[in-house]
Amino acid sequence: MRPVTCRIILAIAFLMLPNISAFAAQPDYNNNPVLAEFARTGTKIYWLGEQGGLNGWFLTKDDEIQIGYTGADNQYLMVGTVYDSTGNSITTEQIRNLYQTNPEARAFFDANFPKDAQQPATAQAALSSKATSPAPEHLLPGSAMSPGERLIQALQGASGVDLGAAAAPKLYMVADPNCPHCQATWKALRTAVFGGKLQIRIVPLSAVGIPDSERVAAEFLHSASPLDAWDKYIAGDHTQLSGTPDASLLADIRNNHILADSWHIQVTPYLTYRAKDGHVKILQGEPENSDSLVNDIAP
């Protein structure tokens, strides 16, 4: 869920707000340029209600979640959590209300956060009418998120391609297509991908000083059959990814380098994932045991 032309202010709002109003008229999210761009790229958007001049929004795409607020100028999206003067989470109550009143949203929660999910806290528990604990951390993005959660969010928003079954657990892999260690890592994990046990989101970079590297990485971003093209290219078929990408795709690769620099990612492959125990884990370089890695991610 990455708007490419609109401005996003990352913020967490600590506001003195009254109880949530359930009777305000729902605004049109298309009037906000950030939300309109999200919607254009396939994001599902639910209104959470209005409080203190802020309209809350719950966004989902590819099983990823974002929560944000729009203000009176309706030009920005503030991503984060709203609290009242006593420290109670207004956002949690809004999400709970969405779960209780919107059948489509309830179906999304029940499908993606089942009661027996092996997570620190499930959406089902947090959004139950009897729940007293705050919503789970992964439902409340913003500055309250852990560094690992923010890294996953950043990699999901970066220019990349998801390879494998959409329902499979996801591994994020910052990779250079021409890096021998990246190639070895893909070869070790490809069986899990093709077998439906694992999805890998490739965030491509280009190797400094290697001719044609940036072009190959950019071409991968708009391949018509990315899984097939990536797999064959890594296997040595360089007729794959042989096209000429446009300038915007080359710019996407350069932006991925900026992202990598901001997170001090200096080694490829760089692997990030949420383990079965709910913790976000990072591996730098080629994993020593790919089977153990898959077993740590996939049920």
ChimeraX attribute file (.defattr): number of C-alpha atoms within 10 A of each C-alpha:
attribute: neighborCount
match mode: 1-to-1
recipient: residues
	/A:1	20
	/A:2	16
	/A:3	17
	/A:4	11
	/A:5	9
	/A:6	16
	/A:7	13
	/A:8	15
	/A:9	12
	/A:10	15
	/A:11	18
	/A:12	18
	/A:13	16
	/A:14	17
	/A:15	16
	/A:16	13
	/A:17	15
	/A:18	11
	/A:19	10
	/A:20	17
	/A:21	11
	/A:22	12
	/A:23	8
	/A:24	11
	/A:25	8
	/A:26	12
	/A:27	12
	/A:28	10
	/A:29	20
	/A:30	13
	/A:31	11
	/A:32	18
	/A:33	18
	/A:34	23
	/A:35	25
	/A:36	17
	/A:37	19
	/A:38	22
	/A:39	19
	/A:40	12
	/A:41	12
	/A:42	12
	/A:43	20
	/A:44	16
	/A:45	19
	/A:46	19
	/A:47	19
	/A:48	23
	/A:49	23
	/A:50	22
	/A:51	22
	/A:52	13
	/A:53	11
	/A:54	16
	/A:55	21
	/A:56	26
	/A:57	24
	/A:58	22
	/A:59	19
	/A:60	19
	/A:61	15
	/A:62	13
	/A:63	12
	/A:64	14
	/A:65	17
	/A:66	19
	/A:67	23
	/A:68	29
	/A:69	28
	/A:70	21
	/A:71	16
	/A:72	9
	/A:73	7
	/A:74	16
	/A:75	16
	/A:76	20
	/A:77	24
	/A:78	22
	/A:79	23
	/A:80	24
	/A:81	24
	/A:82	25
	/A:83	17
	/A:84	16
	/A:85	11
	/A:86	10
	/A:87	11
	/A:88	13
	/A:89	16
	/A:90	22
	/A:91	28
	/A:92	21
	/A:93	19
	/A:94	24
	/A:95	26
	/A:96	23
	/A:97	18
	/A:98	20
	/A:99	22
	/A:100	14
	/A:101	11
	/A:102	11
	/A:103	11
	/A:104	11
	/A:105	19
	/A:106	17
	/A:107	12
	/A:108	14
	/A:109	18
	/A:110	14
	/A:111	12
	/A:112	15
	/A:113	17
	/A:114	15
	/A:115	15
	/A:116	10
	/A:117	15
	/A:118	14
	/A:119	17
	/A:120	12
	/A:121	19
	/A:122	22
	/A:123	25
	/A:124	23
	/A:125	20
	/A:126	20
	/A:127	25
	/A:128	14
	/A:129	13
	/A:130	8
	/A:131	12
	/A:132	10
	/A:133	12
	/A:134	20
	/A:135	22
	/A:136	18
	/A:137	16
	/A:138	21
	/A:139	22
	/A:140	23
	/A:141	23
	/A:142	23
	/A:143	15
	/A:144	15
	/A:145	16
	/A:146	13
	/A:147	12
	/A:148	16
	/A:149	21
	/A:150	16
	/A:151	19
	/A:152	18
	/A:153	19
	/A:154	15
	/A:155	21
	/A:156	20
	/A:157	14
	/A:158	20
	/A:159	22
	/A:160	24
	/A:161	19
	/A:162	18
	/A:163	22
	/A:164	22
	/A:165	16
	/A:166	14
	/A:167	13
	/A:168	18
	/A:169	21
	/A:170	23
	/A:171	25
	/A:172	24
	/A:173	25
	/A:174	25
	/A:175	26
	/A:176	24
	/A:177	25
	/A:178	19
	/A:179	17
	/A:180	14
	/A:181	18
	/A:182	23
	/A:183	21
	/A:184	16
	/A:185	22
	/A:186	23
	/A:187	15
	/A:188	15
	/A:189	18
	/A:190	20
	/A:191	12
	/A:192	19
	/A:193	20
	/A:194	14
	/A:195	12
	/A:196	16
	/A:197	21
	/A:198	26
	/A:199	24
	/A:200	25
	/A:201	22
	/A:202	26
	/A:203	27
	/A:204	28
	/A:205	28
	/A:206	24
	/A:207	17
	/A:208	8
	/A:209	8
	/A:210	9
	/A:211	10
	/A:212	12
	/A:213	18
	/A:214	24
	/A:215	20
	/A:216	25
	/A:217	26
	/A:218	28
	/A:219	22
	/A:220	27
	/A:221	21
	/A:222	16
	/A:223	18
	/A:224	10
	/A:225	10
	/A:226	19
	/A:227	19
	/A:228	12
	/A:229	19
	/A:230	22
	/A:231	17
	/A:232	15
	/A:233	20
	/A:234	19
	/A:235	13
	/A:236	11
	/A:237	12
	/A:238	13
	/A:239	10
	/A:240	19
	/A:241	22
	/A:242	15
	/A:243	14
	/A:244	12
	/A:245	19
	/A:246	12
	/A:247	10
	/A:248	10
	/A:249	20
	/A:250	20
	/A:251	14
	/A:252	20
	/A:253	24
	/A:254	18
	/A:255	15
	/A:256	21
	/A:257	19
	/A:258	13
	/A:259	16
	/A:260	20
	/A:261	11
	/A:262	9
	/A:263	12
	/A:264	9
	/A:265	15
	/A:266	12
	/A:267	17
	/A:268	23
	/A:269	30
	/A:270	21
	/A:271	22
	/A:272	22
	/A:273	24
	/A:274	21
	/A:275	22
	/A:276	17
	/A:277	12
	/A:278	15
	/A:279	12
	/A:280	16
	/A:281	16
	/A:282	16
	/A:283	16
	/A:284	15
	/A:285	16
	/A:286	20
	/A:287	18
	/A:288	10
	/A:289	10
	/A:290	16
	/A:291	12
	/A:292	10
	/A:293	16
	/A:294	18
	/A:295	13
	/A:296	15
	/A:297	20
	/A:298	18
	/A:299	12
